[in-house]
Amino acid sequence: MSGKFEIDKASNEQFIFRLKAGNGEIILASEQYTTKTACENGIDSVRKNSADDSNFER
């Protein structure tokens, strides 16, 4: 089962996203975004950049 992105509103009305594993565990939490569109763009960036292993330091 693959991960799932969820968008939510923080207490200050800004948007955040979380990436949850198939078992429901949160494996990534975003910064806060002022608009839902900006939050969706953040998700798109994660999807695009996570495919390249050289973007990560282990």
MIZADO-481191 format. One record per residue: residue number from 1; residue in three letters; chain; x, y, z of N, C-alpha, C, O in turn. Coordinates in nm, 2 decimals. Example, Ala and Ser with C-alpha at 12.3 -4.5 7.8 and 13.67 -1.06 7.14 Angstrom:
2
+-----+-----+-------+--------+--------+--------+--------+---------+--------+--------+--------+--------+--------+--------+--------+
:   n : res : chain :  neast : nnorth :    nup : caeast : canorth :   caup :  ceast : cnorth :    cup :  oeast : onorth :    oup :
+-----+-----+-------+--------+--------+--------+--------+---------+--------+--------+--------+--------+--------+--------+--------+
:   1 : ALA :     A :   1.32 :  -0.57 :   0.78 :   1.23 :   -0.45 :   0.78 :   1.32 :  -0.33 :   0.78 :   1.42 :  -0.33 :   0.85 :
:   2 : SER :     A :   1.28 :  -0.22 :   0.71 :   1.37 :   -0.11 :   0.71 :   1.29 :   0.00 :   0.79 :   1.34 :   0.11 :   0.80 :
+-----+-----+-------+--------+--------+--------+--------+---------+--------+--------+--------+--------+--------+--------+--------+
***
This chain:
58
+-----+-----+-------+--------+--------+--------+--------+---------+--------+--------+--------+--------+--------+--------+--------+
:   n : res : chain :  neast : nnorth :    nup : caeast : canorth :   caup :  ceast : cnorth :    cup :  oeast : onorth :    oup :
+-----+-----+-------+--------+--------+--------+--------+---------+--------+--------+--------+--------+--------+--------+--------+
:   1 : MET :     A :   0.08 :  -0.12 :   0.00 :   0.00 :    0.00 :   0.00 :   0.09 :   0.12 :   0.00 :   0.19 :   0.13 :   0.07 :
:   2 : SER :     A :   0.05 :   0.22 :  -0.08 :   0.13 :    0.34 :  -0.09 :   0.09 :   0.45 :   0.01 :  -0.01 :   0.44 :   0.08 :
:   3 : GLY :     A :   0.17 :   0.56 :   0.02 :   0.15 :    0.67 :   0.11 :   0.04 :   0.76 :   0.05 :  -0.01 :   0.74 :  -0.06 :
:   4 : LYS :     A :  -0.01 :   0.85 :   0.14 :  -0.12 :    0.93 :   0.10 :  -0.10 :   1.07 :   0.16 :  -0.06 :   1.08 :   0.28 :
:   5 : PHE :     A :  -0.12 :   1.17 :   0.08 :  -0.10 :    1.31 :   0.12 :  -0.24 :   1.36 :   0.18 :  -0.34 :   1.33 :   0.12 :
:   6 : GLU :     A :  -0.24 :   1.43 :   0.29 :  -0.36 :    1.49 :   0.34 :  -0.33 :   1.64 :   0.37 :  -0.23 :   1.67 :   0.43 :
:   7 : ILE :     A :  -0.43 :   1.72 :   0.33 :  -0.42 :    1.87 :   0.36 :  -0.51 :   1.90 :   0.47 :  -0.62 :   1.85 :   0.48 :
:   8 : ASP :     A :  -0.46 :   1.98 :   0.56 :  -0.54 :    2.02 :   0.68 :  -0.52 :   2.17 :   0.71 :  -0.42 :   2.23 :   0.66 :
:   9 : LYS :     A :  -0.60 :   2.23 :   0.79 :  -0.58 :    2.37 :   0.83 :  -0.52 :   2.37 :   0.97 :  -0.57 :   2.30 :   1.06 :
:  10 : ALA :     A :  -0.42 :   2.45 :   0.99 :  -0.36 :    2.47 :   1.12 :  -0.45 :   2.56 :   1.20 :  -0.55 :   2.62 :   1.15 :
:  11 : SER :     A :  -0.43 :   2.58 :   1.33 :  -0.51 :    2.66 :   1.42 :  -0.51 :   2.81 :   1.38 :  -0.60 :   2.88 :   1.41 :
:  12 : ASN :     A :  -0.41 :   2.85 :   1.30 :  -0.40 :    2.99 :   1.26 :  -0.46 :   3.01 :   1.12 :  -0.44 :   3.11 :   1.05 :
:  13 : GLU :     A :  -0.54 :   2.91 :   1.07 :  -0.60 :    2.91 :   0.94 :  -0.51 :   2.89 :   0.82 :  -0.55 :   2.91 :   0.71 :
:  14 : GLN :     A :  -0.38 :   2.86 :   0.84 :  -0.29 :    2.83 :   0.73 :  -0.30 :   2.69 :   0.70 :  -0.35 :   2.61 :   0.78 :
:  15 : PHE :     A :  -0.25 :   2.65 :   0.58 :  -0.26 :    2.51 :   0.54 :  -0.13 :   2.43 :   0.56 :  -0.02 :   2.49 :   0.55 :
:  16 : ILE :     A :  -0.15 :   2.31 :   0.59 :  -0.03 :    2.21 :   0.60 :  -0.07 :   2.08 :   0.53 :  -0.19 :   2.05 :   0.51 :
:  17 : PHE :     A :   0.04 :   2.01 :   0.50 :   0.01 :    1.87 :   0.45 :   0.09 :   1.78 :   0.53 :   0.20 :   1.81 :   0.58 :
:  18 : ARG :     A :   0.04 :   1.65 :   0.53 :   0.11 :    1.54 :   0.59 :   0.11 :   1.43 :   0.49 :   0.02 :   1.41 :   0.42 :
:  19 : LEU :     A :   0.22 :   1.36 :   0.49 :   0.23 :    1.23 :   0.41 :   0.22 :   1.12 :   0.51 :   0.30 :   1.11 :   0.60 :
:  20 : LYS :     A :   0.12 :   1.03 :   0.49 :   0.10 :    0.92 :   0.58 :   0.13 :   0.79 :   0.50 :   0.10 :   0.77 :   0.39 :
:  21 : ALA :     A :   0.20 :   0.70 :   0.58 :   0.23 :    0.57 :   0.52 :   0.10 :   0.49 :   0.52 :   0.00 :   0.53 :   0.57 :
:  22 : GLY :     A :   0.11 :   0.37 :   0.45 :   0.00 :    0.28 :   0.44 :  -0.06 :   0.24 :   0.57 :  -0.18 :   0.21 :   0.57 :
:  23 : ASN :     A :   0.02 :   0.24 :   0.68 :  -0.03 :    0.21 :   0.81 :  -0.09 :   0.33 :   0.89 :  -0.13 :   0.31 :   1.00 :
:  24 : GLY :     A :  -0.09 :   0.45 :   0.82 :  -0.15 :    0.57 :   0.89 :  -0.04 :   0.65 :   0.96 :  -0.08 :   0.76 :   1.01 :
:  25 : GLU :     A :   0.08 :   0.60 :   0.97 :   0.18 :    0.68 :   1.04 :   0.23 :   0.80 :   0.96 :   0.25 :   0.79 :   0.84 :
:  26 : ILE :     A :   0.24 :   0.91 :   1.02 :   0.28 :    1.03 :   0.96 :   0.43 :   1.02 :   0.93 :   0.51 :   1.01 :   1.03 :
:  27 : ILE :     A :   0.48 :   1.03 :   0.81 :   0.62 :    1.02 :   0.78 :   0.68 :   1.15 :   0.72 :   0.80 :   1.16 :   0.71 :
:  28 : LEU :     A :   0.59 :   1.25 :   0.70 :   0.64 :    1.38 :   0.66 :   0.53 :   1.48 :   0.69 :   0.41 :   1.46 :   0.67 :
:  29 : ALA :     A :   0.57 :   1.60 :   0.75 :   0.48 :    1.71 :   0.78 :   0.54 :   1.83 :   0.72 :   0.66 :   1.85 :   0.72 :
:  30 : SER :     A :   0.46 :   1.91 :   0.66 :   0.51 :    2.03 :   0.59 :   0.52 :   2.16 :   0.68 :   0.48 :   2.16 :   0.79 :
:  31 : GLU :     A :   0.57 :   2.26 :   0.62 :   0.56 :    2.39 :   0.67 :   0.42 :   2.44 :   0.66 :   0.34 :   2.37 :   0.60 :
:  32 : GLN :     A :   0.39 :   2.56 :   0.70 :   0.26 :    2.62 :   0.69 :   0.26 :   2.71 :   0.56 :   0.35 :   2.78 :   0.53 :
:  33 : TYR :     A :   0.15 :   2.70 :   0.49 :   0.12 :    2.77 :   0.37 :   0.00 :   2.87 :   0.39 :  -0.09 :   2.83 :   0.45 :
:  34 : THR :     A :   0.01 :   2.98 :   0.33 :  -0.10 :    3.08 :   0.34 :  -0.22 :   3.05 :   0.26 :  -0.33 :   3.09 :   0.29 :
:  35 : THR :     A :  -0.20 :   2.97 :   0.15 :  -0.31 :    2.94 :   0.06 :  -0.31 :   2.78 :   0.04 :  -0.21 :   2.72 :   0.05 :
:  36 : LYS :     A :  -0.43 :   2.73 :   0.00 :  -0.44 :    2.59 :  -0.03 :  -0.36 :   2.56 :  -0.16 :  -0.30 :   2.45 :  -0.17 :
:  37 : THR :     A :  -0.36 :   2.65 :  -0.25 :  -0.29 :    2.63 :  -0.38 :  -0.14 :   2.62 :  -0.35 :  -0.07 :   2.53 :  -0.41 :
:  38 : ALA :     A :  -0.08 :   2.70 :  -0.26 :   0.06 :    2.69 :  -0.23 :   0.09 :   2.56 :  -0.16 :   0.19 :   2.50 :  -0.18 :
:  39 : CYS :     A :   0.00 :   2.51 :  -0.08 :   0.01 :    2.38 :  -0.01 :   0.01 :   2.27 :  -0.12 :   0.10 :   2.18 :  -0.11 :
:  40 : GLU :     A :  -0.08 :   2.28 :  -0.21 :  -0.08 :    2.18 :  -0.32 :   0.05 :   2.18 :  -0.40 :   0.10 :   2.08 :  -0.44 :
:  41 : ASN :     A :   0.10 :   2.30 :  -0.42 :   0.23 :    2.31 :  -0.49 :   0.34 :   2.25 :  -0.41 :   0.43 :   2.19 :  -0.47 :
:  42 : GLY :     A :   0.34 :   2.26 :  -0.28 :   0.43 :    2.19 :  -0.20 :   0.43 :   2.04 :  -0.21 :   0.53 :   1.97 :  -0.22 :
:  43 : ILE :     A :   0.31 :   1.99 :  -0.22 :   0.29 :    1.84 :  -0.24 :   0.35 :   1.80 :  -0.37 :   0.42 :   1.70 :  -0.38 :
:  44 : ASP :     A :   0.32 :   1.88 :  -0.48 :   0.37 :    1.85 :  -0.61 :   0.53 :   1.85 :  -0.61 :   0.59 :   1.77 :  -0.68 :
:  45 : SER :     A :   0.59 :   1.95 :  -0.54 :   0.73 :    1.95 :  -0.53 :   0.79 :   1.83 :  -0.46 :   0.89 :   1.77 :  -0.50 :
:  46 : VAL :     A :   0.72 :   1.78 :  -0.35 :   0.77 :    1.66 :  -0.29 :   0.76 :   1.54 :  -0.38 :   0.85 :   1.46 :  -0.39 :
:  47 : ARG :     A :   0.65 :   1.53 :  -0.45 :   0.63 :    1.42 :  -0.55 :   0.74 :   1.42 :  -0.65 :   0.80 :   1.32 :  -0.69 :
:  48 : LYS :     A :   0.77 :   1.54 :  -0.71 :   0.87 :    1.56 :  -0.81 :   1.01 :   1.53 :  -0.76 :   1.09 :   1.45 :  -0.82 :
:  49 : ASN :     A :   1.05 :   1.59 :  -0.65 :   1.19 :    1.58 :  -0.60 :   1.22 :   1.46 :  -0.52 :   1.34 :   1.42 :  -0.51 :
:  50 : SER :     A :   1.12 :   1.39 :  -0.47 :   1.15 :    1.26 :  -0.40 :   1.18 :   1.15 :  -0.49 :   1.24 :   1.05 :  -0.44 :
:  51 : ALA :     A :   1.16 :   1.16 :  -0.62 :   1.19 :    1.05 :  -0.71 :   1.34 :   1.04 :  -0.73 :   1.39 :   0.94 :  -0.78 :
:  52 : ASP :     A :   1.42 :   1.15 :  -0.70 :   1.56 :    1.16 :  -0.73 :   1.64 :   1.13 :  -0.60 :   1.64 :   1.22 :  -0.51 :
:  53 : ASP :     A :   1.70 :   1.02 :  -0.58 :   1.77 :    0.98 :  -0.46 :   1.88 :   1.08 :  -0.42 :   1.92 :   1.09 :  -0.31 :
:  54 : SER :     A :   1.94 :   1.14 :  -0.52 :   2.05 :    1.24 :  -0.50 :   2.00 :   1.36 :  -0.42 :   2.09 :   1.44 :  -0.38 :
:  55 : ASN :     A :   1.87 :   1.38 :  -0.41 :   1.82 :    1.50 :  -0.33 :   1.83 :   1.48 :  -0.18 :   1.79 :   1.57 :  -0.11 :
:  56 : PHE :     A :   1.87 :   1.36 :  -0.14 :   1.87 :    1.33 :   0.00 :   2.01 :   1.29 :   0.05 :   2.09 :   1.24 :  -0.02 :
:  57 : GLU :     A :   2.03 :   1.32 :   0.18 :   2.15 :    1.29 :   0.25 :   2.12 :   1.19 :   0.35 :   2.03 :   1.20 :   0.43 :
:  58 : ARG :     A :   2.20 :   1.08 :   0.35 :   2.18 :    0.97 :   0.45 :   2.29 :   0.97 :   0.55 :   2.28 :   0.88 :   0.64 :
+-----+-----+-------+--------+--------+--------+--------+---------+--------+--------+--------+--------+--------+--------+--------+
***
